[in-house]
Amino acid sequence: MADRDSRRRRRAVVVPQRRGHYSLDGFLAARNNAFTRTRMFSWLTSGDVTLDRRAVFAGSIAVLSLTLFTNQYFHGGLYGPLHNKSIAPTIEISDARIDTDVLRFTIYRTDGVDVYGSFLIGVAVTDDTAGKKVVNLNADQLSRLPQHVIANRYIAKVKPGAHSLIVPLGAKAELTMNTGSARPNTDHRYRLTLTDISGATWSQEIVVGS
């Protein structure tokens, strides 16, 4: 029996914690109620926690592996060139459609810094069949878009800025734009391309017709 207890002590790791004088768990422990001496109370609060050494080792390896993986994936911190995926804006385009002289499409900003918007400086429609642009809106034109052509879905709003169209993180909106004199040919294939001030571009094929 003594030999078994000795092995058990070697396997266990006691992680001591200190309760704050003004914390709720410290207040309850000072009252010395019966439930404060239970194992569950120690796990839920700042009590001493007894863990098997193998569990501590496995948990440490798992946390270390996750930390190294996320550092490499988002920043290239282990090998290769450094980068930062969390600051690069990503815009998803959906429901791109052109009918006569009206272009409609939905944009959704899914990635990038939350305090820094994506600044669209170009919206272009390319006739892939003919190999030429039929619509090309620049930064100045996008900055002067009237608000009524932007139908925002969420609290974060797409809006014209001083020199671009601002798309904050989490913003989703349907945009309706006049294509001017350009008229689509139903036999041709068209593609919508959005250009960010960073140089990033996103594109989607356009459905012709209502």
C-alpha positions in Angstrom: 0.0 0.0 0.0 2.8 2.4 0.9 4.5 1.6 -2.4 1.3 2.4 -4.3 0.9 5.7 -2.5 4.5 6.6 -3.4 3.9 5.9 -7.1 0.7 8.0 -7.0 2.6 10.9 -5.5 5.2 10.7 -8.2 2.5 10.8 -10.9 0.6 13.8 -9.5 1.4 17.4 -10.1 0.0 19.9 -7.6 -0.5 23.4 -9.1 -0.9 25.8 -6.2 -2.9 29.0 -6.7 -3.4 32.0 -4.5 -6.8 33.5 -4.0 -7.2 37.2 -3.9 -8.3 38.8 -0.6 -11.3 40.4 -2.3 -12.2 37.7 -4.8 -15.5 35.7 -4.5 -13.7 32.3 -4.2 -11.5 33.8 -1.5 -14.6 35.0 0.4 -16.2 31.6 0.1 -13.1 29.7 1.2 -12.7 31.9 4.2 -16.2 30.9 5.4 -14.9 27.3 5.3 -18.2 25.8 3.9 -18.2 22.1 3.1 -18.4 22.6 -0.6 -15.2 24.8 -0.7 -13.2 21.6 0.3 -14.5 19.6 -2.7 -12.5 18.8 -5.8 -15.0 20.6 -8.0 -14.5 23.9 -6.1 -10.7 23.7 -6.6 -11.2 23.1 -10.4 -13.7 26.0 -10.8 -11.8 28.5 -8.7 -8.2 29.2 -7.7 -7.7 26.2 -5.5 -4.8 23.7 -5.7 -5.3 21.4 -8.7 -3.9 17.9 -8.8 -3.2 16.5 -12.2 -1.5 13.5 -13.6 2.0 14.3 -15.0 1.1 12.7 -18.3 -2.0 14.9 -18.7 0.1 18.0 -17.9 2.7 17.0 -20.4 0.2 16.2 -23.2 -1.7 19.5 -22.5 1.6 21.4 -22.7 2.6 19.8 -26.0 -0.9 20.5 -27.4 -0.8 24.2 -26.4 2.8 24.6 -27.7 1.8 22.9 -31.0 -1.2 25.1 -31.5 0.8 28.3 -30.7 3.6 27.3 -33.2 1.0 26.4 -35.9 -0.9 29.7 -35.6 2.3 31.7 -35.6 3.5 30.0 -38.7 0.1 30.1 -40.5 -0.6 33.8 -39.8 2.9 35.2 -39.7 5.4 32.7 -41.2 7.3 33.0 -37.9 9.0 29.6 -38.0 10.2 29.4 -41.6 9.7 31.2 -45.0 9.0 34.9 -45.6 7.2 36.8 -42.8 3.6 37.8 -43.6 0.5 38.8 -41.7 -2.8 37.3 -43.0 -4.8 39.1 -40.4 -4.2 42.5 -41.9 -4.9 41.6 -45.5 -8.5 42.5 -46.4 -10.7 39.9 -48.1 -13.9 40.7 -49.9 -16.4 38.1 -51.1 -18.5 38.9 -54.2 -21.8 37.3 -54.8 -24.9 37.7 -57.0 -23.1 39.7 -59.6 -25.7 40.5 -62.4 -26.0 43.0 -65.2 -29.3 43.8 -66.9 -29.5 46.4 -69.7 -27.7 49.4 -68.0 -27.9 48.2 -64.4 -25.1 46.4 -62.6 -25.9 44.7 -59.2 -23.6 42.8 -56.9 -23.2 42.0 -53.2 -19.9 42.4 -51.4 -19.0 41.0 -47.9 -15.8 41.9 -46.1 -14.7 38.8 -44.2 -11.1 39.3 -43.2 -8.6 42.0 -42.3 -8.0 44.5 -39.5 -11.2 45.5 -37.7 -10.1 49.1 -37.3 -8.9 49.6 -40.8 -11.3 49.4 -43.8 -10.8 48.1 -47.3 -10.7 51.0 -49.7 -12.0 50.1 -53.1 -10.5 52.3 -55.8 -11.8 50.4 -58.8 -14.9 48.6 -60.0 -14.5 47.2 -63.5 -16.7 45.0 -65.8 -14.7 43.2 -68.5 -16.1 41.6 -71.6 -14.0 38.4 -71.5 -15.3 37.4 -75.0 -14.2 40.7 -76.6 -11.2 41.2 -74.2 -12.0 44.7 -73.2 -13.4 46.7 -70.3 -17.0 48.0 -70.8 -17.3 49.6 -67.3 -14.5 51.1 -65.3 -15.2 53.2 -62.2 -12.2 54.8 -60.6 -11.6 56.0 -57.0 -13.0 59.4 -57.6 -16.2 58.0 -59.0 -16.6 55.5 -56.2 -16.1 58.2 -53.6 -19.1 60.1 -55.1 -21.5 57.2 -55.2 -24.9 58.3 -53.7 -25.9 56.4 -50.6 -29.1 55.1 -52.1 -27.3 52.8 -54.4 -25.8 51.0 -51.4 -28.1 48.7 -49.5 -26.3 47.7 -46.3 -27.3 44.5 -44.5 -25.4 44.9 -41.2 -24.3 47.5 -38.6 -20.9 47.9 -40.2 -21.7 49.9 -43.3 -20.2 50.3 -46.8 -20.0 54.0 -47.6 -18.2 56.4 -49.9 -15.1 58.0 -48.4 -13.0 60.9 -49.4 -11.0 59.1 -52.1 -12.6 55.6 -52.3 -15.4 53.3 -51.3 -14.9 52.2 -47.7 -15.7 48.6 -46.8 -15.2 47.9 -43.0 -14.7 44.4 -41.6 -18.0 42.6 -41.3 -19.8 44.9 -43.7 -22.2 43.4 -46.3 -24.1 45.4 -48.9 -25.7 45.1 -52.3 -24.6 47.8 -54.7 -26.6 49.0 -57.7 -24.7 50.9 -60.4 -25.6 52.4 -63.7 -23.3 51.2 -66.5 -23.9 54.2 -68.7 -24.0 53.5 -72.4 -22.6 50.0 -72.0 -25.1 47.3 -72.9 -24.3 43.6 -72.3 -24.3 41.1 -75.2 -26.1 38.0 -74.0 -23.7 35.9 -76.1 -20.7 37.2 -74.3 -19.2 36.4 -70.9 -18.5 39.2 -68.5 -16.4 39.5 -65.3 -16.6 41.9 -62.4 -13.3 42.9 -60.7 -12.9 45.0 -57.6 -9.6 46.6 -56.8 -8.4 47.6 -53.3 -5.9 50.4 -52.6 -3.5 47.8 -51.4 -3.4 46.3 -54.9 -5.5 43.3 -54.0 -8.2 42.3 -56.5 -11.3 40.1 -56.3 -13.4 39.0 -59.3 -16.5 37.0 -60.2 -18.3 36.1 -63.4 -21.4 38.2 -64.1 -24.8 36.7 -64.9 -26.3 38.6 -67.9 -30.0 39.3 -67.7 -32.6 39.6 -65.0 
